[in-house]
Amino acid sequence: MTTKQRAYLKSLAMTMDPIFQIGKNSMTPELTKAIEEALDARELIKVSVLKNCMDDPRMLADMLAERTRSQVVQVIGKKIVLYKEGKDKNKRIELP
């Protein structure tokens, strides 16, 4: 992913609300599966890490990206933005 593409995805994610929250249970298989399904449907999602989660958001982002075969767009504070290019019929975002 180029810096121009990453900047474009960041601009799209600015107006988004987080659709998942990672709490004290941290990463569970169910959460990973739900995030993977959301990525397949939406391509770009935002995840919030709650204060009671003791894990580092950067580490969680890398783990999520690896498990869902997606890319980390950015991690700011306790917000994670992930991108996974959609299949032909689900492709909504055209990268520059």
Helices and strands as residue ranges (DSSP letters): H 3-13, E 20-22, H 29-42, E 44-49, H 57-68, E 71-76, E 79-83, G 88-90
